[in-house]
Amino acid sequence: MLTFADCDPQDFLRLALADGTEILGSHIVQAGMHFLHVRDGSVYGTVAGPFAPQQAVERTATRSEILQDRKARLRGTPFPGRAPETREDFSYRLELLARAIASETDDARRQELRYQFDDVADTICLATAKRTWLLAAGRFALTSNMPPTLRDLWFDDVASPSLIRRPRPRDFDPNRSERAKRDPVPAEILAEPRSIPNMLSALRSRGLKAVIALAGDPAYERARIQVDLAPGRPTRFDLDASRAGGVTSWRCRWAGNDSAAARRRHRAAVRSDAYALMIETVGGRTR
């Protein structure tokens, strides 16, 4: 005989009362007491109970079965195609789903396809920013057959790496150890003293607080390094870098606003030793 004590929370149970009334609802355990949440057509439903732990019940569905059914209903009809196994399979499957999402006109079906897209992406732990790239590339593919650039998918040629980023081929590998490997920086980039990776390292080695705020595609050819000379935006400078013809050029810009207080702090910042050190390291100019 099955009792409330034998059932897990959210199991769907049927309870027969002494007067012959049947109650069908979701099992709730609160402070050691057992209840049933009953759907009666109202917005929130009703809660019956408490019931004794030894009260006999019939389990019509387990919590896991309910969750599996809910998951299946949210995803609708599976998108045609076999389950991916290799990195090429995962890349192709996600590309197809992204294009299907972009071309779908029915909002409900589009959401179902998005759930299926995320299921595949979850299998290989694909980062959110890289999912954003794939979905944007799917929309871009509706109007162009060319491989997209970052500017095609974003409003600029640089973006926060946490928002959008091109997936690497190894990001689709089902082997976690393969996905964790870092792509080597090209030798010609490392050999250039003023390249973005070398400049970032030089700024940090001199004690300056420098981070890549915005990155291009790839980041070693186009990036914007943020340098904070002191706490607060009025002492923040952006070092804008772009590489062309094997040479990286730099431009330094103040990142503060145009208020009187900010301008005063800017004047103080450009007279500081930290600013002189930054300009000496970059060898650029302010604007």
Secondary structure, DSSP 8 states (H G I E B T S, - for coil): --BGGGS-TT-EEEEE-TTS-EEEEEEEEETTEEEEEE--SSSS-EEEEEE-TT-B-EEEE-HHHHHHHHHHHHH-S--SS----SHHHHHHHHHHHHHHHHH---HHHHHHHHHHHHHHHHHTT--HHHHHHHHHHHHHTTT--S---HHHHSSSS-B-TTT-----GGGG-S-HHHHH------HHHHH-TTSHHHHHHHHHHTT-EEEEEEE-SSTTTEEEEEEESSSSGGGEEEEEEEEETTEEEEEEEE---SSHHHHHHHHHHHTSHHHHHHHHHH---B-
